[in-house]
Amino acid sequence: MAEIVEIHVPLVPTEGLAPGAYPFPWIDQVEDLLAGLEEEGTVEVYDDGEEYGDVYIFFITGADEAALLSAASRVAVLGGVPAGTFAIITDDEASEFGMGRRVDLPVP
């Protein structure tokens, strides 16, 4: 059983964008950050991010809980990421998203 941290980011469009611009540029920024952390060997991206209701969820694994929450905290404070980001600590046997312990981000 693999420990997974789901990073739930409110699906809020970025303000001040040009008309017709992609409303969620922070998704690409988060994906770039997580790809960099994966290249460093800090965490592994478990699966592609996914829109789920009013949040966008990123999935990370491959480290202990403290390291995963540290990476999730880096996402939460990344410029442009909407306020209200939180993590769910779960595992690969969960039957659906959001099943696990909620942790507000960033953690100290």
Helices and strands as residue ranges (DSSP letters): E 3-10, H 25-40, E 44-52, E 55-61, H 65-76, E 86-91, E 101-104
